Amino acid sequence: MLKNKTNKILAFSCSNHIVSDLYFAIMYPLLPYIAITYQLNYTQTGLIKTVFDLGAALTQLPAGIVSDRISEFWLIGGANIWVGIGVILMSFATTNAMFLGMSFITGIGGGVQHPVGARFVSRGSDTKSLFTSIGILNFSGDLGKIIAPIIVAILVVSFGWQKCLLFVGITGIIVVIGSLLMSLSISRSPSSANDKQTPTKTSNLPPVIDSQFVVLMAAGFIDSMIRTATLTFIPFLFISKGMSTLRTTLIFTILYSGGAIGKFSSGWLSDRYNAFSIIFATKIVVSILLPIILITNIPIGTVLVFLLGIGLNGTSSVLYGIVAQITNSETRGKAYGIYYTSTEVGVAIAPILFGFIADTYSLNISMIGISIVSLLVIILSKNIKIQ
């Protein structure tokens, strides 16, 4: 019975994660089109993502705290409906200022899925399959990311980016409502396998934050920064090489496909091998491949983007799983809220920071900076005592 309910929790969380990440990922392939419409430079383009993600950052911690008291089921569903409505409203914006305002309001609802979804899944998973379950949850989000550029490629030429957003908003709401109706049996936050286990030594840690957790937050902050900065500006990199704006959607499809494999495989491997070794491997891949992509032609760069995606997205599954390992089940919702707040701050800062570097120096310098900063995740993770 518990196993069946666990699978239902994972299925519900994954389906909503697909929608949530689709909402956020749709912005990346649309940014070049939005930049053309509003005549934006790199910094102004990055500001769109910063404002969108800043809204999400503000609700990560409150969502995590509330999930300790209110059913994660309704929090996840309600928040994703909020974002869907916001995406619809964004499609009607006629000026950049209106678009920025709608982006912020929409982002507020987007701060719920990750901390609450991760808590929901971790509570329903036993310790032996924790990293795998988190990996599956993250993998599902990347399915939404893979879908995003495909939707853009199909719709943007014929209907424009505004109608593309309208379609995504409406479709997402329909899917979320469907998932709620089909999963009502888990709406009352059941006790989980983890909650029923005898407390382990992690239960003796301070309620939420200790030095280990601070280091983990720093690693997550940097990891989110480099991932977001890369996703924001990689289409402009290929455009500078001569690729058409429409064809950059292919880059995202390939990158997200690699990212999906990276998230699932990293979670699965971390249940079986040392977690730090997985973090080390994924971040080395990023630091090496980004500079290589800068100097290669479009065909070779396109192939390398798949491997870049594995490294770019793989680390997060490991870090998310570590949150559950070093915190106790009673305050895990708050712990995930705090952790995801730190990652969303990184997500919010990255586009405008590296956009400013690109405007001040060059896009290539900005991308090299991203590859160097990625190594900090390895240095920080080395200091975390992973079980």
C-alpha positions as CSV (number, residue, x, y, z in Angstrom):
1,M,0.0,0.0,0.0
2,L,2.8,2.4,1.0
3,K,4.7,1.6,-2.2
4,N,1.6,2.2,-4.3
5,K,1.0,5.6,-2.7
6,T,4.7,6.4,-3.1
7,N,4.4,5.8,-6.8
8,K,1.3,8.0,-6.9
9,I,3.2,10.8,-5.2
10,L,6.1,10.5,-7.5
11,A,3.8,10.4,-10.6
12,F,1.8,13.5,-9.4
13,S,5.0,15.4,-8.5
14,C,6.6,14.5,-11.8
15,S,3.7,15.5,-14.0
16,N,3.5,18.9,-12.3
17,H,7.3,19.3,-12.5
18,I,7.0,18.8,-16.3
19,V,4.5,21.7,-16.4
20,S,6.4,23.9,-14.0
21,D,9.7,23.6,-15.9
22,L,8.0,24.1,-19.2
23,Y,6.6,27.4,-17.9
24,F,10.1,28.5,-16.9
25,A,12.1,26.9,-19.8
26,I,9.8,28.4,-22.5
27,M,11.5,31.8,-21.7
28,Y,15.0,30.7,-22.8
29,P,14.3,30.0,-26.5
30,L,11.9,33.0,-26.6
31,L,14.4,35.5,-25.3
32,P,16.0,36.3,-28.7
33,Y,12.6,37.0,-30.1
34,I,11.6,39.2,-27.1
35,A,14.9,41.0,-27.4
36,I,14.2,41.8,-31.0
37,T,10.6,43.0,-30.3
38,Y,11.7,45.3,-27.5
39,Q,15.2,46.1,-28.9
40,L,17.0,44.9,-25.8
41,N,20.8,44.5,-25.1
42,Y,22.2,41.5,-23.2
43,T,21.7,43.1,-19.8
44,Q,18.1,44.1,-20.5
45,T,17.5,40.6,-21.9
46,G,19.0,39.1,-18.8
47,L,16.8,41.3,-16.6
48,I,13.7,39.5,-17.9
49,K,14.9,36.2,-16.5
50,T,16.1,38.0,-13.3
51,V,12.7,39.5,-12.6
52,F,10.9,36.2,-13.5
53,D,13.1,34.2,-11.2
54,L,13.2,36.8,-8.4
55,G,9.5,36.3,-8.0
56,A,10.1,32.6,-7.5
57,A,12.9,33.2,-5.1
58,L,10.7,35.2,-2.8
59,T,8.3,32.3,-2.3
60,Q,10.7,29.3,-2.0
61,L,11.1,29.6,1.8
62,P,7.5,30.4,2.7
63,A,6.4,27.5,0.5
64,G,8.8,25.1,2.3
65,I,7.6,26.2,5.7
66,V,3.9,26.0,4.8
67,S,4.4,22.5,3.3
68,D,5.2,21.3,6.8
69,R,1.6,22.2,7.8
70,I,-0.5,22.1,4.6
71,S,-0.8,19.3,2.0
72,E,1.9,19.5,-0.6
73,F,-0.6,18.2,-3.1
74,W,-2.8,21.4,-3.1
75,L,0.2,23.7,-2.8
76,I,1.8,22.3,-5.9
77,G,-1.4,22.2,-8.0
78,G,-2.5,25.7,-6.9
79,A,0.9,27.3,-7.6
80,N,1.2,25.8,-11.1
81,I,-2.2,27.1,-12.0
82,W,-1.1,30.5,-10.7
83,V,1.9,30.4,-13.0
84,G,-0.2,29.3,-15.9
85,I,-2.5,32.3,-15.5
86,G,0.5,34.5,-15.3
87,V,2.0,33.1,-18.5
88,I,-1.3,33.9,-20.2
89,L,-1.2,37.4,-19.0
90,M,2.4,37.8,-20.1
91,S,1.3,37.0,-23.7
92,F,-0.9,40.1,-23.7
93,A,1.9,42.5,-22.6
94,T,2.4,45.3,-25.1
95,T,5.6,47.0,-23.6
96,N,8.8,45.7,-22.0
97,A,7.7,47.3,-18.7
98,M,4.4,45.4,-18.7
99,F,6.2,42.2,-19.6
100,L,8.6,42.6,-16.7
101,G,5.7,43.3,-14.3
102,M,3.8,40.2,-15.4
103,S,7.0,38.2,-15.3
104,F,7.5,39.0,-11.6
105,I,3.9,38.2,-10.6
106,T,4.1,35.0,-12.6
107,G,7.4,34.0,-11.0
108,I,5.8,34.2,-7.5
109,G,3.8,31.1,-8.1
110,G,6.9,29.3,-9.5
111,G,8.6,29.2,-6.2
112,V,6.5,26.4,-4.9
113,Q,7.1,23.4,-7.2
114,H,10.8,22.7,-6.4
115,P,10.9,22.8,-2.6
116,V,7.5,21.4,-2.0
117,G,7.8,18.7,-4.8
118,A,11.2,17.6,-3.5
119,R,9.8,17.4,0.1
120,F,6.8,15.4,-1.1
121,V,8.9,12.9,-3.0
122,S,11.6,12.6,-0.3
123,R,9.0,11.9,2.4
124,G,7.6,9.1,0.3
125,S,10.9,7.5,-0.5
126,D,13.0,5.1,1.6
127,T,16.6,6.0,2.2
128,K,18.0,3.4,-0.2
129,S,16.2,4.9,-3.2
130,L,16.2,8.6,-2.2
131,F,18.7,9.9,-4.8
132,T,17.0,7.8,-7.5
133,S,13.6,9.2,-6.6
134,I,14.9,12.8,-6.6
135,G,16.7,12.0,-9.9
136,I,13.4,10.8,-11.5
137,L,11.7,14.0,-10.2
138,N,14.4,16.2,-11.7
139,F,14.4,14.1,-14.9
140,S,10.7,14.8,-15.3
141,G,11.3,18.5,-15.1
142,D,13.7,18.2,-18.0
143,L,11.0,16.6,-20.1
144,G,9.2,19.9,-19.8
145,K,12.4,21.7,-20.8
146,I,12.8,19.5,-23.9
147,I,9.2,20.2,-24.9
148,A,9.7,24.0,-24.6
149,P,11.9,24.6,-27.6
150,I,9.9,22.2,-29.7
151,I,6.8,24.2,-29.0
152,V,8.7,27.4,-29.9
153,A,9.9,26.0,-33.2
154,I,6.4,24.9,-34.2
155,L,4.5,28.0,-33.1
156,V,6.7,31.0,-33.1
157,V,7.2,31.4,-36.9
158,S,3.5,31.2,-37.7
159,F,1.9,32.8,-34.7
160,G,4.6,34.8,-32.9
161,W,6.0,34.5,-29.4
162,Q,3.0,36.0,-27.7
163,K,0.6,33.3,-29.0
164,C,3.2,30.7,-28.1
165,L,3.1,31.8,-24.4
166,L,-0.7,31.9,-24.6
167,F,-0.8,28.3,-25.8
168,V,1.6,27.1,-23.1
169,G,-0.3,28.8,-20.3
170,I,-3.7,27.3,-21.3
171,T,-2.3,23.9,-21.9
172,G,-0.4,23.8,-18.6
173,I,-3.4,24.7,-16.6
174,I,-5.4,21.9,-18.2
175,V,-2.7,19.4,-17.4
176,V,-2.4,20.5,-13.8
177,I,-6.1,20.4,-13.2
178,G,-6.2,16.9,-14.8
179,S,-3.4,15.7,-12.5
180,L,-5.2,17.0,-9.4
181,L,-8.4,15.2,-10.3
182,M,-6.6,12.0,-11.0
183,S,-4.6,12.0,-7.8
184,L,-7.1,13.0,-5.1
185,S,-6.2,9.9,-3.1
186,I,-2.9,11.5,-2.1
187,S,-4.3,14.9,-1.3
188,R,-3.9,14.4,2.5
189,S,-0.1,14.2,2.8
190,P,0.4,10.6,3.9
191,S,3.1,9.6,6.4
192,S,6.1,8.5,4.5
193,A,8.6,5.7,4.6
194,N,11.2,8.2,5.9
195,D,9.0,9.5,8.6
196,K,8.3,6.0,9.9
197,Q,11.9,5.0,10.1
198,T,13.9,5.1,13.3
199,P,15.7,8.5,13.5
200,T,19.2,8.3,12.2
201,K,22.2,10.3,13.2
202,T,21.0,13.1,10.9
203,S,18.1,13.7,13.4
204,N,20.7,14.9,15.9
205,L,21.7,17.8,13.6
206,P,20.4,21.3,14.4
207,P,16.7,21.7,13.2
208,V,17.6,23.2,9.8
209,I,20.8,25.1,9.3
210,D,24.4,24.1,10.3
211,S,27.7,24.7,8.7
212,Q,27.2,21.7,6.3
213,F,23.9,23.1,5.1
214,V,25.4,26.6,4.5
215,V,28.1,25.1,2.3
216,L,25.5,23.0,0.5
217,M,23.4,26.2,-0.1
218,A,26.5,27.9,-1.5
219,A,27.2,25.0,-3.9
220,G,23.6,25.1,-5.0
221,F,23.7,28.9,-5.5
222,I,26.7,28.6,-7.8
223,D,25.4,25.6,-9.6
224,S,22.1,27.4,-10.3
225,M,24.0,30.5,-11.4
226,I,26.1,28.8,-14.1
227,R,23.2,26.8,-15.4
228,T,20.9,29.8,-15.7
229,A,23.6,32.0,-17.3
230,T,24.5,29.3,-19.8
231,L,20.8,28.7,-20.8
232,T,20.2,32.5,-21.1
233,F,23.1,33.3,-23.4
234,I,23.9,30.1,-25.3
235,P,21.4,30.9,-28.1
236,F,23.1,34.3,-28.6
237,L,26.4,32.5,-28.8
238,F,25.2,30.3,-31.7
239,I,23.5,33.3,-33.3
240,S,26.9,35.1,-33.3
241,K,28.3,32.0,-35.1
242,G,25.8,32.5,-37.9
243,M,22.9,30.3,-36.7
244,S,19.4,31.6,-37.3
245,T,17.2,32.5,-34.3
246,L,14.7,29.7,-35.1
247,R,17.5,27.0,-35.3
248,T,18.6,27.9,-31.8
249,T,15.5,26.0,-30.6
250,L,17.4,22.9,-31.7
251,I,20.3,23.8,-29.4
252,F,17.9,23.8,-26.5
253,T,16.3,20.5,-27.4
254,I,19.7,18.9,-27.6
255,L,20.9,20.5,-24.4
256,Y,17.8,19.7,-22.4
257,S,17.9,16.1,-23.7
258,G,21.5,15.8,-22.3
259,G,20.3,17.5,-19.1
260,A,17.5,15.0,-18.6
261,I,19.9,12.1,-18.9
262,G,22.3,13.9,-16.6
263,K,19.8,14.4,-13.9
264,F,18.4,10.9,-13.9
265,S,21.8,9.2,-14.2
266,S,23.4,11.4,-11.6
267,G,20.7,10.6,-9.1
268,W,20.9,6.9,-9.8
269,L,24.7,6.8,-9.6
270,S,24.7,8.7,-6.3
271,D,22.7,6.0,-4.7
272,R,25.4,3.5,-5.6
273,Y,28.7,5.5,-5.6
274,N,30.2,8.5,-3.8
275,A,28.1,11.5,-4.4
276,F,31.1,13.9,-4.6
277,S,32.6,12.0,-7.5
278,I,29.4,12.6,-9.5
279,I,29.5,16.3,-8.7
280,F,33.2,16.5,-9.6
281,A,32.6,14.8,-13.0
282,T,29.6,16.9,-14.0
283,K,31.2,20.2,-13.2
284,I,34.5,19.3,-14.9
285,V,32.5,18.6,-18.0
286,V,31.0,22.1,-17.9
287,S,34.2,23.9,-17.2
288,I,36.0,22.1,-20.1
289,L,33.2,22.1,-22.7
290,L,32.1,25.7,-22.5
291,P,35.4,27.2,-23.8
292,I,35.6,24.5,-26.5
293,I,32.1,25.3,-27.8
294,L,33.3,29.0,-28.1
295,I,36.0,28.1,-30.6
296,T,34.3,25.3,-32.6
297,N,32.0,25.6,-35.6
298,I,28.2,25.2,-35.4
299,P,28.1,21.4,-36.2
300,I,30.7,20.4,-33.6
301,G,29.3,22.9,-31.1
302,T,25.8,21.4,-31.5
303,V,27.1,17.9,-30.7
304,L,29.0,19.1,-27.7
305,V,25.9,20.9,-26.3
306,F,24.4,17.4,-25.6
307,L,27.4,16.6,-23.3
308,L,27.3,20.1,-21.8
309,G,23.7,19.4,-20.8
310,I,24.6,16.3,-18.9
311,G,27.2,18.2,-16.9
312,L,25.1,21.3,-16.6
313,N,22.0,19.6,-15.1
314,G,23.4,16.5,-13.5
315,T,24.8,18.1,-10.4
316,S,21.5,19.4,-9.1
317,S,20.0,15.9,-8.6
318,V,22.9,15.1,-6.3
319,L,22.7,18.3,-4.3
320,Y,18.9,18.0,-3.9
321,G,19.4,14.5,-2.5
322,I,22.0,15.7,0.0
323,V,19.5,18.1,1.4
324,A,17.4,15.2,2.6
325,Q,20.5,13.4,3.9
326,I,21.7,16.2,6.2
327,T,18.3,17.4,7.5
328,N,15.7,15.6,9.7
329,S,12.3,14.7,8.3
330,E,10.4,17.0,10.7
331,T,11.8,20.2,9.3
332,R,12.7,19.0,5.8
333,G,10.0,21.3,4.2
334,K,11.7,24.3,5.7
335,A,15.1,23.0,4.7
336,Y,14.1,22.6,1.1
337,G,12.6,26.0,1.2
338,I,15.8,27.6,2.4
339,Y,17.9,25.6,0.0
340,Y,15.8,26.4,-3.0
341,T,15.7,30.1,-2.0
342,S,19.5,30.2,-2.2
343,T,19.4,28.5,-5.6
344,E,16.7,30.8,-6.9
345,V,18.7,33.8,-5.8
346,G,21.5,32.4,-8.0
347,V,19.1,32.0,-10.8
348,A,17.9,35.6,-10.5
349,I,21.4,37.1,-10.3
350,A,23.0,35.2,-13.1
351,P,21.3,36.6,-16.2
352,I,21.8,40.3,-15.3
353,L,25.4,39.7,-14.0
354,F,26.7,37.8,-16.9
355,G,24.6,39.9,-19.3
356,F,26.4,43.0,-17.9
357,I,29.8,41.2,-18.4
358,A,28.8,40.4,-22.0
359,D,27.8,44.0,-22.7
360,T,30.9,45.5,-21.0
361,Y,33.5,43.1,-22.5
362,S,32.1,40.4,-24.8
363,L,29.8,37.4,-24.9
364,N,32.8,35.1,-25.1
365,I,34.4,36.6,-21.9
366,S,31.1,36.1,-20.2
367,M,30.9,32.4,-21.2
368,I,34.5,31.8,-20.1
369,G,33.6,33.4,-16.7
370,I,30.8,30.9,-16.4
371,S,33.1,28.0,-17.0
372,I,35.6,29.2,-14.3
373,V,32.9,29.9,-11.7
374,S,31.5,26.3,-12.2
375,L,34.7,24.9,-10.6
376,L,33.6,26.6,-7.3
377,V,30.9,23.9,-7.0
378,I,33.6,21.2,-6.8
379,I,35.6,23.1,-4.1
380,L,32.5,23.7,-2.0
381,S,31.1,20.2,-2.3
382,K,34.4,18.7,-1.2
383,N,33.7,20.2,2.3
384,I,30.3,18.5,2.7
385,K,30.3,15.3,4.7
386,I,28.1,13.2,2.4
387,Q,26.9,9.9,3.7
